[in-house]
């Protein structure tokens, strides 16, 4: 199911093909020169934003209509540098509790792993 609620910063970055369904999310970004750091790799902040966005959407897909979530801890492991081109991000809820949810995400480019991340989200009940 497409998720069109992603207006704002992720649109500015160029995120596209965002899909969310039952604790899973997937999105893509065509990394351009604007997404690179001074050494020519995709900036770590861009990659961290992508995994945080995908995981946040995956978590919210499992919450009640009036509930929300907030990232309380994010660990990003950078496995290799990215380059200009298509990045694919996938995320999945791993453990869901009443007040905390744990999610994992991966970023791949050309079939190779760039990033693995794990995050804890606080569940905000209304």
Secondary structure as GFF3:
##gff-version 3
##sequence-region A 1 126
A	DSSP	alpha_helix	9	13	.	.	.	ID=ss1
A	DSSP	beta_strand	16	21	.	.	.	ID=ss2
A	DSSP	beta_strand	24	31	.	.	.	ID=ss3
A	DSSP	three_ten_helix	33	35	.	.	.	ID=ss4
A	DSSP	alpha_helix	44	60	.	.	.	ID=ss5
A	DSSP	beta_strand	68	78	.	.	.	ID=ss6
A	DSSP	beta_strand	85	96	.	.	.	ID=ss7
A	DSSP	beta_strand	100	109	.	.	.	ID=ss8
A	DSSP	beta_strand	112	124	.	.	.	ID=ss9
###
